[in-house]
Amino acid sequence: MYWTSSSGRIELKITKAQSMQGSHQGQCDSDILQLSQVPAIRRQLNKVDPDLLREELKQYGAWEDEELLDHAQNLQRILWLACCDIVEGL
């Protein structure tokens, strides 16, 4: 499945099963970390521009500017958001 950010500038291809692994009740952090290490997902995340990602996440209003300076964490955040959006759309 393809996920596109609200701005349309970030796209990720994630399977339905992977999305369900990354979006469920309770803490998803370890599942998202594991998903981010899947080679196909890791390659996609490595292509995401840090500034663009920061701008995208800032629109959610869920993180302070200081928090958004951590690109590695931002990649985890965007992957989690993508999984959540896909699961909600099923």
N, CA, C and O of each residue as an XYZ file, in Angstrom:
360
protein
N       0.847     -1.166      0.000
C       0.000      0.000      0.000
C       0.897      1.235      0.000
O       2.006      1.230      0.534
N       0.375      2.288     -0.617
C       1.110      3.542     -0.635
C       0.484      4.522      0.343
O      -0.738      4.634      0.438
N       1.334      5.223      1.062
C       0.903      6.279      1.954
C       1.565      7.563      1.497
O       2.749      7.581      1.163
N       0.789      8.637      1.486
C       1.312      9.950      1.123
C       1.002     10.920      2.258
O      -0.108     10.934      2.790
N       1.980     11.719      2.616
C       1.778     12.702      3.685
C       0.743     13.735      3.253
O       0.403     13.832      2.074
N       0.251     14.497      4.210
C      -0.790     15.483      3.913
C      -0.328     16.517      2.888
O      -1.141     17.041      2.125
N       0.949     16.809      2.868
C       1.481     17.769      1.892
C       1.728     17.112      0.536
O       1.912     17.794     -0.472
N       1.731     15.784      0.525
C       1.998     15.055     -0.710
C       3.474     14.967     -1.052
O       3.835     14.505     -2.134
N       4.327     15.405     -0.141
C       5.759     15.434     -0.448
C       6.538     14.249      0.107
O       7.717     14.081     -0.203
N       5.888     13.431      0.921
C       6.535     12.227      1.443
C       5.634     11.041      1.122
O       4.441     11.048      1.428
N       6.221     10.035      0.506
C       5.484      8.819      0.171
C       6.228      7.608      0.710
O       7.456      7.544      0.672
N       5.457      6.649      1.215
C       6.034      5.398      1.693
C       5.193      4.247      1.167
O       3.970      4.347      1.075
N       5.854      3.169      0.828
C       5.168      1.947      0.422
C       5.331      0.956      1.565
O       6.441      0.553      1.915
N       4.177      0.570      2.144
C       4.155     -0.305      3.311
C       3.051     -1.327      3.095
O       1.964     -0.975      2.637
N       3.309     -2.566      3.413
C       2.268     -3.581      3.250
C       1.196     -3.417      4.317
O       1.411     -2.768      5.341
N       0.056     -4.007      4.065
C      -1.042     -3.987      5.035
C      -0.586     -4.631      6.345
O      -0.843     -4.093      7.422
N       0.083     -5.767      6.260
C       0.558     -6.466      7.459
C       1.553     -5.606      8.236
O       1.501     -5.556      9.465
N       2.451     -4.933      7.532
C       3.427     -4.069      8.202
C       2.710     -2.911      8.893
O       3.066     -2.532     10.008
N       1.710     -2.357      8.235
C       0.949     -1.251      8.827
C       0.271     -1.689     10.105
O       0.252     -0.953     11.092
N      -0.282     -2.883     10.086
C      -0.962     -3.396     11.273
C       0.036     -3.684     12.394
O      -0.302     -3.558     13.571
N       1.247     -4.066     12.042
C       2.294     -4.291     13.037
C       2.674     -2.972     13.705
O       2.986     -2.947     14.895
N       2.651     -1.888     12.952
C       3.084     -0.594     13.472
C       1.995      0.263     14.067
O       2.273      1.335     14.604
N       0.750     -0.193     13.983
C      -0.359      0.588     14.524
C      -1.332     -0.339     15.229
O      -2.061     -1.101     14.592
N      -1.332     -0.266     16.524
C      -2.186     -1.120     17.344
C      -2.356     -0.478     18.706
O      -1.725      0.538     18.995
N      -3.194     -1.053     19.540
C      -3.361     -0.527     20.891
C      -2.058     -0.692     21.668
O      -1.300     -1.638     21.452
N      -1.821      0.234     22.560
C      -0.613      0.159     23.381
C       0.577      0.797     22.699
O       0.453      1.440     21.657
N       1.721      0.606     23.305
C       2.971      1.169     22.785
C       3.352      0.508     21.459
O       3.320     -0.715     21.325
N       3.705      1.329     20.500
C       4.099      0.833     19.178
C       5.589      1.072     18.899
O       6.096      0.682     17.848
N       6.279      1.709     19.836
C       7.665      2.129     19.596
C       8.572      1.001     19.125
O       9.296      1.160     18.142
N       8.544     -0.121     19.805
C       9.454     -1.209     19.426
C       9.063     -1.813     18.078
O       9.930     -2.228     17.309
N       7.766     -1.863     17.792
C       7.328     -2.378     16.499
C       7.728     -1.432     15.368
O       8.148     -1.874     14.298
N       7.596     -0.147     15.608
C       7.993      0.837     14.595
C       9.499      0.776     14.376
O       9.957      0.844     13.236
N      10.270      0.649     15.440
C      11.720      0.522     15.296
C      12.057     -0.707     14.454
O      12.895     -0.637     13.555
N      11.413     -1.813     14.743
C      11.647     -3.040     13.980
C      11.269     -2.848     12.503
O      12.010     -3.263     11.612
N      10.127     -2.227     12.251
C       9.703     -1.975     10.868
C      10.696     -1.073     10.139
O      10.976     -1.278      8.958
N      11.222     -0.084     10.840
C      12.148      0.863     10.210
C      13.451      0.194      9.778
O      14.213      0.759      8.994
N      13.703     -1.007     10.288
C      14.921     -1.730      9.932
C      14.705     -2.734      8.808
O      15.656     -3.363      8.343
N      13.455     -2.887      8.368
C      13.177     -3.735      7.209
C      13.826     -3.051      6.004
O      13.567     -1.872      5.761
N      14.659     -3.760      5.249
C      15.415     -3.105      4.174
C      14.592     -2.222      3.234
O      15.016     -1.109      2.922
N      13.451     -2.680      2.784
C      12.639     -1.887      1.845
C      12.144     -0.596      2.494
O      12.085      0.444      1.838
N      11.792     -0.654      3.761
C      11.327      0.543      4.466
C      12.505      1.444      4.799
O      12.420      2.664      4.657
N      13.602      0.845      5.239
C      14.799      1.629      5.580
C      15.284      2.435      4.376
O      15.669      3.595      4.521
N      15.266      1.824      3.186
C      15.701      2.544      1.973
C      14.814      3.760      1.714
O      15.305      4.823      1.335
N      13.521      3.600      1.918
C      12.598      4.719      1.707
C      12.834      5.825      2.727
O      12.880      7.003      2.374
N      12.981      5.448      3.976
C      13.195      6.434      5.029
C      14.512      7.182      4.835
O      14.602      8.376      5.124
N      15.527      6.483      4.347
C      16.832      7.125      4.119
C      16.765      8.233      3.072
O      17.637      9.101      3.031
N      15.746      8.210      2.234
C      15.604      9.214      1.172
C      14.833     10.447      1.619
O      14.766     11.431      0.883
N      14.250     10.410      2.812
C      13.429     11.529      3.291
C      14.333     12.664      3.767
O      15.192     12.479      4.629
N      14.117     13.827      3.190
C      14.890     15.019      3.542
C      14.548     15.456      4.974
O      13.372     15.603      5.308
N      15.561     15.664      5.817
C      15.307     16.038      7.217
C      14.481     17.320      7.382
O      13.591     17.375      8.231
N      14.769     18.346      6.579
C      14.030     19.602      6.697
C      12.573     19.430      6.282
O      11.666     19.943      6.937
N      12.363     18.721      5.215
C      11.011     18.451      4.739
C      10.223     17.659      5.783
O       9.058     17.954      6.051
N      10.858     16.672      6.355
C      10.213     15.842      7.369
C       9.856     16.670      8.598
O       8.770     16.522      9.159
N      10.754     17.524      9.006
C      10.509     18.387     10.167
C       9.289     19.285      9.899
O       8.426     19.451     10.761
N       9.236     19.856      8.691
C       8.101     20.708      8.317
C       6.795     19.917      8.336
O       5.771     20.400      8.819
N       6.843     18.716      7.813
C       5.651     17.870      7.760
C       5.146     17.557      9.173
O       3.953     17.684      9.450
N       6.039     17.156     10.047
C       5.653     16.789     11.407
C       5.194     17.995     12.221
O       4.331     17.876     13.091
N       5.771     19.146     11.933
C       5.393     20.361     12.659
C       3.913     20.667     12.457
O       3.267     21.220     13.348
N       3.369     20.312     11.290
C       1.959     20.561     10.992
C       1.023     19.801     11.936
O      -0.118     20.215     12.141
N       1.490     18.720     12.496
C       0.661     17.938     13.409
C       0.486     18.631     14.763
O      -0.487     18.376     15.473
N       1.426     19.504     15.115
C       1.337     20.217     16.377
C       1.539     19.348     17.606
O       1.187     19.752     18.715
N       2.094     18.172     17.426
C       2.258     17.227     18.532
C       3.645     17.256     19.151
O       3.865     16.692     20.222
N       4.582     17.916     18.473
C       5.959     17.913     18.951
C       6.499     19.330     18.985
O       6.175     20.156     18.131
N       7.320     19.597     19.975
C       7.980     20.896     20.104
C       9.130     20.985     19.100
O       9.627     19.965     18.622
N       9.543     22.206     18.789
C      10.644     22.420     17.836
C      11.898     21.654     18.245
O      12.585     21.081     17.399
N      12.197     21.646     19.552
C      13.371     20.920     20.048
C      13.298     19.440     19.714
O      14.287     18.841     19.292
N      12.125     18.856     19.905
C      11.935     17.430     19.636
C      12.130     17.120     18.153
O      12.634     16.055     17.796
N      11.733     18.046     17.302
C      11.795     17.821     15.863
C      13.207     17.950     15.292
O      13.404     17.770     14.090
N      14.181     18.258     16.133
C      15.574     18.334     15.678
C      16.202     16.950     15.524
O      17.246     16.809     14.887
N      15.581     15.945     16.094
C      16.104     14.574     16.063
C      15.556     13.840     14.832
O      14.443     13.313     14.853
N      16.357     13.817     13.762
C      15.899     13.231     12.501
C      15.578     11.743     12.634
O      14.595     11.270     12.063
N      16.385     11.015     13.368
C      16.134      9.575     13.536
C      14.778      9.345     14.199
O      14.032      8.450     13.803
N      14.464     10.147     15.201
C      13.173     10.027     15.871
C      12.037     10.481     14.953
O      10.944      9.915     14.979
N      12.301     11.495     14.150
C      11.291     11.959     13.200
C      10.935     10.871     12.189
O       9.779     10.744     11.786
N      11.916     10.103     11.789
C      11.646      8.999     10.868
C      10.741      7.964     11.519
O       9.870      7.391     10.865
N      10.949      7.727     12.810
C      10.085      6.809     13.540
C       8.665      7.373     13.614
O       7.683      6.644     13.468
N       8.577      8.667     13.841
C       7.266      9.316     13.942
C       6.492      9.222     12.634
O       5.307      8.888     12.632
N       7.164      9.517     11.517
C       6.453      9.511     10.237
C       6.044      8.089      9.849
O       4.986      7.891      9.252
N       6.858      7.117     10.179
C       6.503      5.731      9.894
C       5.288      5.327     10.726
O       4.383      4.665     10.217
N       5.261      5.715     11.985
C       4.114      5.420     12.845
C       2.847      6.090     12.315
O       1.785      5.470     12.276
N       2.959      7.348     11.911
C       1.802      8.058     11.370
C       1.294      7.384     10.095
O       0.087      7.260      9.889
N       2.218      6.953      9.251
C       1.832      6.266      8.020
C       1.089      4.978      8.340
O       0.043      4.698      7.754
N       1.618      4.206      9.255
C       0.959      2.951      9.649
C      -0.438      3.221     10.200
O      -1.391      2.526      9.847
N      -0.559      4.211     11.050
C      -1.859      4.555     11.640
C      -2.863      4.963     10.565
O      -4.010      4.516     10.581
N      -2.433      5.808      9.633
C      -3.324      6.242      8.566
C      -3.790      5.076      7.703
O      -4.963      4.995      7.338
N      -2.882      4.188      7.384
C      -3.234      3.031      6.548
C      -4.221      2.131      7.283
O      -5.227      1.712      6.710
N      -3.936      1.832      8.553
C      -4.824      0.960      9.329
C      -6.203      1.597      9.479
O      -7.216      0.908      9.357
N      -6.253      2.890      9.739
C      -7.538      3.575      9.887
C      -8.330      3.546      8.579
O      -9.561      3.544      8.592
N      -7.617      3.522      7.452
C      -8.276      3.514      6.150
C      -8.762      2.150      5.707
O      -9.460      2.042      4.699
N      -8.409      1.107      6.439
C      -8.796     -0.254      6.032
C     -10.243     -0.547      6.370
O     -10.730     -1.644      6.096
